[in-house]
Amino acid sequence: MTPTPAEIIRTKRDGGVHSEAELRSLVQGISDQSWADSQVAAWAMAVLLRGLNPQERHGLTRAMAHSGRVLDWSAVRGLHGPILDKHSTGGVGDKVSLIVAPLVAACGGVVPMISGRGLGHTGGTLDKLESLPGFQVHLSDAALHETLREAGCAIIGAGPDLAPADRRLYAIRDVTATVESLDLITASILSKKLAAGLQALVMDVKVGSGAVMPELPRALALARSLVEVATAEGLPIRALITDMGQVLGRTAGHALEVREAMQLLNDPPLVSELAYSPHGGDALQGGARLLWLSVLQAAHLLVMGGLQPDLPTAWEAALKALNSGAAAERFARMVALQGGPADVWRDAGLASAPCMVAVWPANTKSGRVIAIDSRALGMAVLRLGGGRARPGDVIDPRVGLSDVLGVGEAFSPERPLAVLHAADEAQATSVAREVAEAFEWVEETQTVPPRALVVQEVTPPAAA
């Protein structure tokens, strides 16, 4: 007898363990709409509070991955290279995907990157790309295959028949304070990646004030959960736990982030001259820090995909593709094929906010940043209109922050903490104070140690 939604919710509410049959029934109910939004939300909250055991987590992920079709790339003609992808748990200013996808494609990989929209204070890759006029995140099979053949990469949303259970659950989590569930994050990410038919995956698990999992023990638990479930399902994976205690790069906000990623692809900074080292990115700031992490993730994918023999060699291959302009060319091809500007380097068509306000602390215009509440900065962008407070909210791609300082950097009368981009002066005034209060500072003469960029790496036992 099929259990009712109320019975399944009650099981988890009371700390019970779901059977395989309950999980299949749950996923089916989410997919076919026989479960009401209120019931899905109640179950998600019960999971957040009670948790799933490893067997439940595996079962939920597997059921969600097979709630729709599973892609088989072997039947698609003209794709030459391993099917590779990366995914981030989300943060503030995290635009790594916009760089990694074309970079890996330029090095011989095929990247059908299935990305998501913003969750809570974190930005979404799809939302960022939609700030490019005409860019389509939903493609037909024929259009997706053509984009992959011609550009080597495509960044898309999961279609209605690809892990459809996650599509609905994802939207409900965003507005019901259940984003932080380790179990639901694991199932959400991996159901889409397993359905995408990947041959290797790099996970970027964020830690710090702007991360979904701010504390290292929780971030480490999530990384281990992702590696455990992916490995059990036969997907090669490694997870990098990386810093989200400051904005990644200099911008937060959709059009601003796309513009920054494009600038780095088209004109990479001096970090491109650095040799690989495990902690090479720690002392870097701004675009150099963002680019270093992007190159590292691309290098891992090249090794896992069998395109390069080891990480230092893969690092050099990625830098070559970056400095030669090959990665920038792939990005432009992808944008045009997905309906965006025909020549994105000539005219990207990215809108700009009409009001820009420099932000300093209320009582001084000089000092050195010692810590940043990155979540507060993400929430400030949301309040400017750069995120969704409710389902269906329309995002203003123009708004956000630029020129954001990192930990250890000094501000002065000539260099503010950040520049706020708003739709109007009243909006800017209402948000500027909370932006300033997100920065903790000391006297400029004091030194502040750099934050580690890659905090820890988690691999399957056999690959450790």
C-alpha positions, 0 to 999 in steps of 0.5 A: 500500500502506497504511504500517504504524504502525511504518513511520510512527513510524520515518519521524518518529523518523529525521527524515523527512517524512510524506506526505499518505497517511501522515498520513491513515493515522495519523489514521484509526488514531488514530480507529478504535483500530487504533493502540495507545496505545503506538504513538500515544504513540511517534509523539507523542514522535517529533513532539515531538523531531523536529517537523513542517514546515509542510506536515505541520502543515497536512496533520495539522490538515486530516486531524484536522479531517475525521476526523469531521463538520464542523458547518454552522450555516447549517442550524440555525434561530434562530441570529442572529449570526456564529459566534465563539470564543476559545481559550487554550493554557492556563495557571494560573487562566485562566478567561477563557472563562467570561467571554468566551462570555456576554459575546460572546453578550450582544453579538450573537455565537453562541459554540459554544465547544468546550473541553478538559480540563486538560493537565499543570499547566494547568487545563481549562475543562470540568473547571472547569464540571463543578464546577457540580452537574449541568453537562453538557459533552456535549450532543445536537445538539438540546440544543446548538442550544437552548442557543445559541438561548436563551443565545447560547453553550454551552461543550462538549467535542468529541463522539465524532464531532467531530475524534475523532482529537484526542479520543484524542491529547489524552488520550495527550499529557496523560500522556506528556510531549508536551503542549509540541509546537508541532505537536501543539498547533496540530493539536489546537486548530485541528482542533476549531475547523475542525470547529466551523464557526467564522467567526472565532477569537481565540487566546490564546497564553500565555507565561511560567512557567505557560505551555505555551510559557514562552519568548517565541520559542516562544510566538511560533512557536506563534502564527504556526503557528496563524495560518498554518494557520488562514488557509490553511484559510480561518478568520479568526484573530488571536492575542494572546500574553499573560502567564502569569508569574502566576496570572490572577485570584486563584484556581487550582482548579476551583470556586474559579475558577468562583466568581471568574469569576461574581463578576466577571460579576455585580459587575465591578470598576472596570476596567469604567470604563477606556477601551480602550488597548493597554497598559491592563491592564499595571498591573492585578492580580487580578480587574481584570487577568483582566476586562481581558483578557476584555473585550479578547478579546470586543472583538476577536471583535465586530470580526472578526464584523462586529458592531462597526466597530473595537476601541474601539467594540467595547470599549465595547459589551462593557463595556455588556453587562457592566455592564448584567448582560446577560452575567451573564444569558447565563451563567445561561441557559447553565448552566441549559440545560446541566443546571447549577443552575436559578438559578446566582446564587441557589445555584451549589452549588459545593463548598468544601474543608474545610481552608484554610491561609494561605501565607507564606515560611518566614522572613518575613511581609513583602515584595514579590513579584518573580517567580512560578513559575506552573507550580509553583503549577499542579503544587501544585493538581494534587498537591492533587487538582485535576488528573490525573496519570494517565488516569481520575484523578478531580479534586477540584473543591474544592481549589486556591489563592485570594487569590493575589498578583501580581508587584509586590504586597506580602505582610504578616502580614495578607495572605499570598502565597496561601490554600491549599484542601485536603481535609485538614490533612495534604494542606495541610501537604505542599503549602504549602511548594512553594506558598511556594517558587514566589514570589520576593520582595524587601524591601517597600520595593523597587519592581517593574515591572508585567508586560505583559499583552498581549505581542504580537499576531499577525495574518495578513499581509493583516490586519496 
